Amino acid sequence: MSIEERQREEKEERRRSIVDAAEIVLARDGREAMTMGDIAEEARLSRSLLYVYFDDMDDIVMAVTLRGHQALRERFEGAATEHEIGLRKIRAIGEAYVDFAREESTYFELVTRFEARAAEPKDATERERACFAESERIMETMTNAIQEGIEDGSIRPDLDPTQTAITLWGYTHGLIQLIAHKGAGLEQHYGLDAETLVQHGLQFSGVALTGRGPTQAPEIPTDSPLEDP
């Protein structure tokens, strides 16, 4: 290994260690309370050295956000490849999104904040553009699953795959946020526990995608997700 290659590896390792430290601080303190000093202390580096690798704290947070997008995209792709039928793919993707919110709360919050942006600005940074690209790949995974479902007969043929993917994203995200913020109240006032609500919500979206209720016999293969897994 040449000196130049070793220096590049060391620089990349130092950059990863800073992002690792930022993840820890974000999970512990939250975005509003986090400071560059906190990240430097966690990474065991001088504060000034952070600016050698990143422009500012927003730049570091965007690096963590990119990791979040990549993690979510990998979950969606993994969920989709586990099934052959399109409707099962999209159900698995929905379940993967719920699990992501539960198991990767820091990533989920950062991805949510990023996705609240209206569109990719012309002056987006390199990391912001990378996040937008990952977001497109996430949506493409959902769109492809819906298109496959239309082709294999498990999803209604009158649906537009892209429009439906965006609708399902918003629907599932809203369900997750509802449970996160109102979960205790829903159980107290309505007797609805979070898991039951999630499963009902996913089943409800399945009915909307097929145009058939769960008791109606589908004209598709017997391993269709119209039957509860």
N, C-alpha and C positions, 0 to 999 in steps of 0.2 A: 504493500500500500504506500502510495506516494505521500509526501508531506501535505500536499494540497488536499488530497482525499481525506487524510486524517483530520485536517483542520475543518473540512466541511462536515465530517461526521461529529466532531466535537461540538461544532456550532449548532447542529441540528439537535444533538442530545441536550445541550444547554437550553435550547428553545423549548423542547418537550418538557424539561424539568420545570420551566416557568409555567407552562400551561397546566401541568400536573398540580403545581402548587396553587394556581388560581382556582382549579376545580375544588380543591380541598377548602379553600377560604370561602368560595361561593356557597358550598354546601353548609358550611358552618355559620357564616355571618350574613349571607345574602348580598345581592348586588349593591344595594344602597349603602350598606355599611362597610363594604370592602374598600381598602386603600392599597396603593402601590407598596406602602410600607409593610402591610400585612402579607402581600404576595412575596416580597423580598425576604421577609423573615421566614416564611414557610419554605421557600426555596433555598434558604441559607446563602443568599447572594446580597450584594449591595444594591440599594435602590437604583443607583445610577446605572448599574449594569443592565437592569431591565430595559432601559431605553436604548441599549445597543441592539436589542433583538426585537423590540416592539415600539411603536410610535407613542402609545399611551395606554392607559388602562382599558379604554374601549377596544383598542386593538387586541389586547390580551383576551378580553371577554369574547370578542368575535372569534378568536381561535378556539375557545371552548365551545362556542355556539356551533362552529363548523364540526367539531367532534360530535356534538349532539345530533346534527343533521345526518352525519355519516352513520351513527349508531341506529337512528330511526330508519334510514334507508335500508340498512342491512337487515333489520328486523322484518321490514315489509317484504323484501326480496326473499328472505328465508321462509317466511310464512307462505308466500305464494308458491314457492317451489315444492312445498310439502303436499300439494293437491293437484289433481288433474282437471277438475271441473271448475269453471270460472266462478260460480257462486260460492263454492267452498273456499276458493282463493280469497275472495273479497271478505268473507266472514273471518277467515284466519287473519287477514290484514287488520280488520277491526279489533280482534282480540289482541293482536300484537301491539296495537296503539294503546289500548287500555293497560296492558302490562308495562309498556314503556313509561307511561305516566306514573304508574305505581312504583316501578323499580328504579327509574332514572329521573327522579323529580327535578334535579338541577338542570339536566339536559332538557327536560320537558318545558320547564319555565323559560329557558333561554330560547328554545325553538319557537315557543308560543310568542314571545316578545318579537322575535325576528319576523315571524309570519304575519304579524299585525301591520307590517309596513305595506304601503299601497302597491309599490312596484319597484323594480330595480332602478335606482337613480343613475344618472349619467356619470356622476362623480363617485360611484361606489368604489370601495377599496378592493384590493385583490381578494382578501378573505370574505368580504361581503359578496363579491361575485361568485366565489366558490360556494357560499351558502345558498345563493339563489340557484346555482347549478344543481346542488344536491336536492333542493326543494323540487326542482323540475323532475329529477329522477324519481323522487318519491311519488309525485303525482303520476308520472308515467307508469310506475308499477301498478298503481290502482287502475289507471285507465286501461292498461293491457289486460288486467284480470277481468274487467267488465267486458271488454271486447271479446275475450275468449268465452265468457259466459254467454254472450249473445250468439256467438258462432256455434257453441255446443248445445244451445237450447235451454240452458239453465237460467238465463236472464232475459227479460223482455226485449224483443228486437226493436221496439220503438224508442228506446232510450239512447241518448247521445252519451258515449263513454266519458268524454272529458267533462261535460256538464254534470253528469252523475257522480263522477269521482270527486269533484269539488263539493257537491252537495253532501256526499257521504262524509267527506273530511270535516266539514262544518258541523254536521249532525253529531258525529262521534265525538268531536272535540267539545261540543256543547254539553254532551252527556257526561263526559269526564269532568268538566268544570263544575257542573251541577252537583255531582257526587262529592267532589273535593270541597266545595263550599257550603253545601246544604245537606250533606249526607246524614248527619246526626238528626237534623230537623225532619228530614223525610222519614226516617225510621220512627221518630217520636210521634209525629203527627199523622203519618199515613201507613205506618207499619211496613215500609219498604226498605229492605236492607240493600246495601250497595251492589252486592253480587247479583241479586235477583233483578235489580233495575238494569244492570249492564246486560245481562243475558236477554232480558225482555227487549231492550233497545236494539240489540244486534239481531234478534229474531224479527223484530218489527221492520228493520231495514231490509231483511231478507224477503219479507212478504212484499214490500214495496218494489223490490227489484224483479220479482217474479210475477207479480199481479195475482198471485194465488195465496190463499190462506194455508196455514200449516196442516190443515186437515184434508185439503184437496189433493188428490193424487196427481203428482207432476208427470208430464210426458217427457221425462229425462231419465238418465241412468239412476239406478237404485241407490247409489252412494251419494246422492244429492244432499246438500246441506239443508234442504227443506225439512229433513228429519233432524231433530236435535242431536248433536254429537254426544 
